């Protein structure tokens, strides 16, 4: 006897819930939308401007780059 797709999906989801998981819906920006690339560029310029004026952040990033002990190539 064949089961319907909705029955299989329901069984699969029940198994995930039994494993302690729960469903989560995530909304992300639509990269196909007009103006998306331009908005990304605008925001990245603001981040660069803010970061370049933050000496403490630059010191932190430099220290992080030097702390590679235990990393694998």
Steps between C-alpha positions, in 0.01 A plus 500: 500500500638838401481796732430851386770762491333693781499186717873446438576865574295484820684184608837658422414814697375292793834319504688829504285629786557174688873566460453833678494723193244759404428677171619857449410733216774736381443799274798619298548793261394439141825530304301525175323817607581822315748709697629212713861526378501877536371477857767241586766734361360798694501305825849361444635852450347603832659201674841580351470863608399403855767230533782719370434747782508234773862445607397254774322281246800503269727393789260219587493378139880513472533298821248245370703459182811424704319244718506201264663246730341160446346587164535247224592589145 
